[in-house]
Structure formats: C-alpha cells, structure tokens
C-alpha cells in the first residue's frame, strides 16, 4: 500500500479529527500494508496514544486497540479469566515477530474473513468502543460495518467466560480453512464461525437450539453442530471448497462445545 | 519525509517514503545484516528488535520506528557469536541467510522464557524459516546453548 501522507497525532481528539475531517485512515499494526495495493491518502498512526493495555474496569475486561497479539497471548489477566483461550486463538498466526506487530484494533477494524481473533471475540460477546464514545456489538459491526469513518478505541469483554477455540489449517502459520469458538455465558451458548472464508458470523439457530442448558447431551451437541453448518453460507477459495468447509465445521463445533461443557 | 532512527545505539537521519517498511530503510542506511527474505511477513529473515521485542522489519512501518530503539544482529554481535559457535558445532548453519533473524529470535527467547522445553523452543521459533537445515541441528544447538548459558 502506498501512503501519500503520514500523521502521528498526539492525542485521540487529533486522531479523530484527522480521520473524520481529512478522511484519514487509522493505521493499526500495519502488518498487511505490505501486501495491499491500495493508495492511502492520509495514514493516521495510532501508535503512542496509550491504546496498548489489557485491564479490568467497570466489571469488564478492556483491551486497547493497539494491543498486540503477543500481548493477548501472554496476558496473565486474560489467562486467569479465559484459560488458554487467547493463546489457542492467536498462537497459530505466523510467528512471534508478526504477533508483536499485529494489533487487536487492526484485526477488528479490518473485519478480516481469515481472522482467528474476531471469531473468539464474537463468541465472547465483545463490544467495540469507537472514540469518542459509541459502542457496538462486535458481531453487528462485523456484519454491517460502522456506517462511516471511525476511530476504534478499545474492545470490551465480559469479566470471565468459559470458551473454547477450534480451527483447521492446511499447515501451521497458514490462514485457517475454517475456525469456530463456543462459549457458555452462564445463561446461554454462543457459537461463532469464521474463515468461511467470509467474515465471522454467529450461529443463531444453533445457539437457540442449545438454549440455556449448561450441560447438553452429546446427541444435542451433535445436532447443534450440524445446525451450525446448515445455517451458514460458505465460499470456496484457494484453501478449500465451500462443501469441504461445511463438512468439516460440525466436528470442530462439537469439539469446542464438548470442551466447554466438560 | 525524514525520520531519525536509533539503530544499535547510533542516531541515523534517513529519508523515507511515508508507507515504507523498516527493512528497506535500514538496508538503505547500510544495515545490510537485516536480510530481505520473503518480504511478505512469513520467513523471519528480516527480524530486528524494536524496544527489545523481535519484529519483522518487512512488516513494520519505518516511520513508526522513530523514537524507538532498533537492534540488528550487529548490535548483539558478542551474544550472537556465542550462539553461532553452537550452530556451527551442530552443523546447523548452511547458507546462513536466515541466521541473523534466527539468532535474534533465539536471544530474545532467552530473555523472555526461563528454561524453555523443546516444544516451547519450536513454538517461539515458528516464525523463522530455514530452507537448508531441516531445523533438527538448530534445535540441538539452541538446547546446548541454553544449557551452557544456564550452567
């Protein structure tokens, strides 16, 4: 990607003005700029704005937009609240050197189809906070976008949740063929599927089918897993056909649900 | 645009384009030990440390590196030489192209992980590809290097 002008704002107000009034584009990790052929008129670098944090506040976990994958992977707070979920979700992404660059905000803002992280965040019921204060459910943002220029500030997660991530790749470090995360919220199930290869979607019919039963039977889990595959649309690309993805998905959903149920 | 980069403790004033990545800028400034491999964020040959953390310089915006401490393999030459002796002894260094990035990642791992097992070593080094060695010699070298360092 070619960047015609580069700006490093000193605070969030300045960054927001550059994005809204001068049609600037926020730069997160910038790891994919290399392989993008577009021209960015004004790149607004979000580094140095204090958006690198994982903390507990107001009964939620807040993750700043410039937090890296490596920070997610090694966070003691996330490990204490979600077990090995974040490690399992992001540790397949190339190598540590790239995970020290890629940011949560860049991944979420890009709504990338191949994302591992967006799948897990959707299953956890994450919310996206845009500066100066608008909040959207991540699943809605991924489906519909923000409806105009935006500055992503942070992600909100519930304080803790039991969830499990499953994926299939042709080889380690490649993009996933398909991925899924299941979570028990305490009052219901959430199932998200990504890399279809289109962006992450919730499996609402499968979630409704499981209802509020915290320990569904193996048979019920198997049925829910098939419903998930039946309710989603899949596409074909260089990694797999739509049919293959549809065949594989139920096994992954079942494994994730069983892992959470115990 | 003009940026000031602190590389191995030395200040450099360098002209660069707004969207240029760090590999190109460092090599143009004479830091040819930063290897240009796949140039797509996959192979690890271009690894440098930014504020002590290993990053792929081919995927790191040069302008963002201003004000940060950049370390190439030359900046850790003494430690790298100590590790290289183990690589050589295990026959794990062939064409050598991946070695600067590989050694920087190993030195970073040594600081970050305490006494890593083989699975942890392989996981930490998953982003450093070597087309020659098959990795077995490198793993042996790393284990022996870490044992010697902890002795």
Interface residues (C-beta under 8 A of the other chain):
Chain A: X1 X2 X3 X4 X5 X6 X8 X27 X30 X31 X33 X34 X35 X40 X43 X45 X47 X70 X91 X94 X95 X96 X97 X98 X100 X101 X172 X173
Chain B: X1 X17 X18 X19 X21 X39 X40 X41 X42 X44 X47 X50 X53 X54 X55 X56 X58 X59 X60 X61 X63 X64 X101 X105 X108 X123 X124 X125 X126 X127 X128
